[in-house]
């Protein structure tokens, strides 16, 4: 009897160790699968949000394929205040690029950077502008967000041809764009950033559309 006790004890220890090992493996696998599923879901949600933002500045009649499927690597984009490896997107219909969506950042917002998307057609006319990220004051500067105000729609149809350089300012500065009561800095920053987007499109138009064609 005295010889069987250690054997029985060792068997129990081995069985316990195996059970713990299997439990650890199963738990790790479950965590990994949950992480992968969660990561894929987050990535899908981000892609869907970006697609919605892009479509908000580009009328559907200008493209017949996903805007996300035609990214453009931008060059000489310092005036747009973008991070390295910045990309724009081409609106392509029947294999021909009809317009470009440019990301633009206003660095001089009242409370920090204001990130924008500007849709511009091949003739240099703005098709839409949306604020996609900002930290402006609720009830004042946040009117740049279309959920709060339709002010951002005042850019629609504007171009360098029909809006002279002097007009690209808020009315307080002699321009044609309304300001916000008690919050001039924010709309001033956005007007300037959108203007820079148009100027960039004009300067880089041949490059933008040739790269889009290659893609």
Steps between C-alpha positions, in 0.01 A plus 500: 500500500782737584646463146174583321440834670788688329402349166142608547614848608725541197220388270270757654764772459556403137127497433465841665792640301355368175161647583655838582705488183196423286304772676780751433517402132124521455487834683787642293335380179168653603667831584686499168185426303314773688783747431511410132122524466502829691783641289325400179178658623679823594676511163171440318329775700783744425486419129122546499532835679765617255287391204206700638719806550638478146156456345378805693731727299459331164166475311423143393468592131877563490607145583393144437749322722590526866695816579709295742615283211684790334745651752748760376842555654537875534823693440614849602208522739655730763230768446237242597669437838484123462697220661753296295356242261182704461252382240212647307236309306388503139137500390497281189212448261523275193874475555554877494590711804232763546606653831736476797441490875776675693565486875586842642587605855443849638776544758366829630166399647404656832546176694742313274514327164188473286512207257301536179416318180459711188345355183607683182400411146729510196388856424611623842152534647435391858251214524493482876693565821471316831668541836607155615678591823522808720514619860313826460276645770149347516236751400754730334783362289341159461272647234763387251355152558207445264314320776487833680458742210469517121772766487748259340271475195583862413810369322300293251547623144780738593817501291804716439333618180175626655637608837799738487783460752384803701159339551647194671449642845222547753282808458670664799824494298334619178423156358179328398476230766290561808668478837353366823378731770769499767725261308679659205826306532347163414324591171800710400725196540268276299456751217876535469552121505238438230655774288837329537339177385379669181839657437668162547256338259577766242879466538502120508211428266707341224681280752185404693305396194789321333565296816129423527503381139795268571315351796 
